[in-house]
Amino acid sequence: MATFLNALFLQAGYNAALVALGAALLGFAAGAGGSFLFLRKRALVSDAVAHATLPGVGLAFIVMVALGGDGRSLPGLLLGSAITAWLGLLGVEWMVRRTRLSEDAAIGAILSVFFGIGIVLLTIIQSMSQGRQAGLEGFLLGSTAGMLFQDAVLIAGGGAAVVAIIWLLRRPMTMVAFDPGFAAARGMNVRRVDLAMVGLVLAVTVIGLKLVGLILIVALLIIPPVTARFWSERAETVVWAAGVIGAVSGWVGAALSASAPDLPTGPIIVLISAGLFSLSLLFAPARGVLASILARRAFQARVHRRQGLLALSRSEPVHDPLTLRILRREGLMRADGVATDKGGIASTRVARDERRWSIARRLHHDTALIGRYDGLTPIDEVFTRDEIAQFDAGLPAAEGV
């Protein structure tokens, strides 16, 4: 525990601190950048980008070795992965625009073909004398073992640069994500903004290859935005909240990995992110499972209360156990089934409100207004006092207000 706390507060050594900061910046960039594709309903594009990087890693290693250099140079490997990822994106776009294939079918085709080519290249590299100790399999699931100072700086600097670009382009990307037609009418080049979104995801994917791996980087691009969506209805809040969730996942995951060297960094980061998603799924105040259950129970209680009061107003017996429990708990009914004074007043009000609504439906033809009636809403929350007075004028005199 002490080792974990030391790593969490950057006291576990210079390398561990640098990896934690890099993971946090990468997580923030991944969460914020992935939000726009999530809001644009194109989250699977990140999967195609990630898998299309593998051939670039293999080809870059082969080229660097052929030129007499160090095939494991991270900048060279990232450059190669960026080139093939961009080719994969262009392939997806070309197939969608020039054929009858849907985007998900095009993504599936590009993803499988590029990943297959990458696996073949890795097999070829393993047969090379220089490739046996290449350690390129770390790009599949991520690895911080053997990470150099300049590698960590590259990851941290790249993540910070992506965050800065997201800040600059946040407004046009938000507009295109929600309403591309309106954005085009405002004079925006929707295709360029789409390419900017995908380009940011590509940059995050390439930067995170060493830390998280091409398979798990997809989770870091998708899980934080989905988690943030549970907590807010505002696009800007979702974007930055997703960034914070990604940053926390990266920071805590890197700290856990540093405190237990046998634990791989990438999977731990993704599991932390998945844990935050599970907590949000269960406990988010508006969209969480618990909130939905409580809202459903509250609505059920309102229905039973109203129906019970209507039955009391008609002097009808109440048999439903839940209705009886609610009326007795609120002091509206005695144990023998007779309404209390409080229950008599409440039942009269509910019955009068029900009759007002029946008159409102006869007098009004505004379906949008009448459509708001759910059987529970008091009429004074929908109509004005003058309109309610008009309804009361239509009630029999004995029923006065």
CORSUL-V43947 format. One record per pair of residues at least 12 apart in sequence whose ideal C-beta (glycine too) atoms are under 7 Angstrom apart, sorted by the first residue. I is the first residue (numbers start at 1). GAP is how many residues later the second one is. If there is no record, write none. Layout:
BEGIN
i & gap
I & GAP
I & GAP
END
This chain:
BEGIN
i & gap
3 & 256
4 & 251
4 & 252
4 & 255
7 & 13
7 & 248
7 & 251
7 & 252
8 & 244
8 & 247
12 & 246
16 & 242
18 & 134
19 & 125
19 & 128
19 & 133
19 & 235
19 & 239
20 & 231
20 & 234
20 & 235
21 & 135
22 & 130
22 & 133
22 & 134
22 & 137
22 & 189
23 & 188
23 & 227
23 & 228
23 & 230
23 & 231
23 & 246
24 & 223
24 & 226
24 & 227
25 & 131
25 & 134
25 & 135
25 & 138
26 & 129
26 & 133
26 & 181
26 & 182
26 & 185
26 & 224
27 & 193
27 & 219
27 & 220
27 & 222
27 & 223
27 & 242
28 & 131
28 & 135
28 & 215
28 & 218
28 & 219
29 & 130
29 & 133
29 & 134
29 & 175
30 & 174
30 & 178
30 & 190
30 & 191
30 & 194
30 & 216
31 & 193
31 & 194
31 & 211
31 & 212
31 & 214
31 & 215
32 & 131
32 & 134
32 & 207
32 & 208
32 & 210
32 & 211
33 & 129
33 & 133
33 & 167
33 & 168
33 & 171
34 & 12
34 & 167
34 & 187
34 & 188
34 & 190
34 & 191
34 & 208
35 & 190
35 & 203
35 & 204
35 & 207
36 & 137
36 & 141
36 & 161
37 & 160
37 & 164
38 & 184
38 & 187
38 & 188
39 & 138
39 & 139
39 & 196
40 & 137
40 & 157
43 & 179
44 & 60
44 & 63
45 & 62
45 & 153
45 & 156
46 & 155
46 & 159
46 & 172
46 & 175
46 & 176
47 & 60
47 & 64
47 & 171
48 & 40
48 & 44
48 & 59
48 & 62
48 & 63
49 & 36
49 & 39
49 & 40
49 & 152
49 & 153
49 & 156
50 & 155
50 & 164
50 & 165
50 & 167
50 & 168
51 & 60
51 & 63
51 & 64
51 & 163
52 & 32
52 & 33
52 & 35
52 & 36
52 & 58
52 & 62
53 & 28
53 & 31
53 & 32
53 & 152
53 & 153
53 & 156
53 & 161
54 & 60
54 & 61
54 & 64
54 & 160
55 & 29
55 & 59
55 & 62
55 & 63
55 & 66
56 & 24
56 & 25
56 & 26
56 & 27
56 & 28
56 & 29
57 & 20
57 & 23
57 & 24
57 & 61
57 & 79
57 & 82
58 & 60
58 & 63
58 & 64
58 & 67
59 & 21
59 & 62
60 & 16
60 & 17
60 & 19
60 & 20
61 & 16
61 & 64
61 & 73
61 & 75
62 & 63
64 & 12
65 & 65
71 & 59
71 & 63
72 & 62
72 & 63
74 & 77
74 & 80
74 & 136
75 & 79
78 & 128
78 & 131
81 & 125
81 & 128
82 & 120
82 & 124
84 & 30
85 & 117
85 & 120
85 & 121
86 & 116
88 & 22
88 & 26
89 & 109
89 & 113
91 & 19
92 & 14
92 & 15
92 & 18
95 & 14
122 & 14
139 & 70
139 & 71
139 & 74
139 & 75
140 & 73
140 & 74
140 & 75
141 & 72
141 & 74
141 & 75
141 & 123
141 & 125
141 & 126
142 & 68
142 & 69
142 & 70
142 & 71
142 & 74
142 & 122
142 & 123
142 & 124
143 & 121
144 & 67
144 & 113
144 & 121
147 & 63
151 & 59
155 & 52
155 & 55
155 & 56
158 & 45
158 & 49
159 & 48
162 & 38
162 & 41
162 & 42
165 & 35
166 & 34
169 & 27
170 & 69
172 & 16
172 & 21
173 & 20
173 & 23
173 & 24
174 & 61
174 & 62
175 & 13
176 & 12
176 & 14
176 & 17
176 & 18
178 & 57
201 & 20
204 & 17
205 & 12
208 & 12
211 & 54
211 & 55
212 & 54
212 & 57
213 & 53
216 & 50
216 & 51
216 & 54
219 & 51
219 & 54
220 & 26
220 & 49
220 & 50
220 & 53
223 & 50
223 & 51
223 & 54
224 & 18
224 & 21
224 & 22
224 & 25
224 & 49
225 & 13
225 & 17
226 & 51
227 & 18
227 & 49
227 & 50
227 & 53
228 & 13
228 & 14
228 & 17
230 & 50
230 & 51
230 & 54
230 & 57
230 & 58
231 & 49
231 & 53
245 & 28
245 & 31
246 & 27
249 & 20
249 & 23
249 & 24
249 & 27
250 & 19
252 & 20
253 & 12
253 & 15
253 & 16
253 & 19
254 & 15
256 & 12
301 & 25
302 & 74
303 & 73
304 & 16
304 & 18
304 & 19
304 & 22
305 & 21
306 & 44
306 & 70
307 & 16
308 & 15
308 & 18
308 & 19
309 & 23
309 & 37
309 & 38
309 & 41
310 & 40
310 & 41
310 & 44
312 & 21
312 & 27
312 & 31
312 & 35
313 & 34
313 & 35
313 & 37
313 & 38
317 & 20
318 & 19
327 & 16
332 & 14
352 & 47
353 & 25
353 & 26
355 & 40
356 & 23
356 & 32
356 & 35
357 & 16
357 & 22
359 & 32
359 & 35
360 & 19
360 & 23
360 & 31
369 & 13
END
